[in-house]
Amino acid sequence: MSVVPILKAENISKSFGGIQAVSNASIEVPAGSITGLIGPNGAGKTTFFGLLSNFLKPDRGTVIFDDKPIHGKPPHAIAKLGMIRTFQVPRVLSRLSVMDNMLLAAQDQVGERFWSTWFESAKIAQQERENREKARQILASVGLIRMADDFAGSLSGGQRKLLEIARALMSDPKLILLDEPAAGVNPALIEDICGHIQRWNREGLSFLIIEHNMDVIMSLCDRVWVLAEGHNLAEGSPSDIQKDPRVLEAYLGS
Ligand code: ATP
């Protein structure tokens, strides 16, 4: 595994009124890794994700993705560079079909060329056919192709999580930030999701994963970072982290 970080954030802070949600937190995600981010409830993990992807504006700190500073860039620009985040509660569009959710993710590329000549229109039609084929392949690979024409709102919680990740793949990301992929998902589907993550990782995709399910963290992650009360508490291999007294105390204390 390469040790070059695909994502490096330093001294990130964010307060909401009087609440210091994230305080001087840093993280490194090695390219090609599956890196975990854990911590007790309220530790600041989801806020940190928002700050890394600029869905939230940090008060302080720097974020370097793929050798480029990205703090201050809007989330869609960060996504174009190759870093996409998912949400604890998947943000799929319930009243659209599963396929249309997938195609919307690719729409940016088409939309940019909206004011174009007839010749360009032919190219756009070709691009749309290619996007549809790509969406079919991704949906088939995660077992959602049978539901392609169903409303996304009819999917189970776990299937929505899969759809959100599948949709992220439409833009060929280099890194996906996954917020609790196993939360509220039945055990059989958790195993499926983990299998897909490992397969995409073998194909070169890096992941940063927030997860409370320690079995998932232990089975997936190369490295784990621990946040507590908005601070970095520890960093290490999953087995070292699991027996770190500071980590045990933070969890027991919460
Ligand atoms: P969990 O594991 O329970 O999802 P977390 O580690 O993701 O928790 P955050 O959701 O990031 O923690 O919350 C960190 C702290 O910041 C909490 O005290 C939370 O109440 C506070 N917080 C988060 N977002 C806001 C907001 N928009 N306004 C005010 N306080 C907030």
Residues whose N, C-alpha, C, O or C-beta is under 5 A from the ligand:
A	BS01	ATP	F16 I19 A21 G39 P40 N41 G42 A43 G44 K45 T46 T47 F48
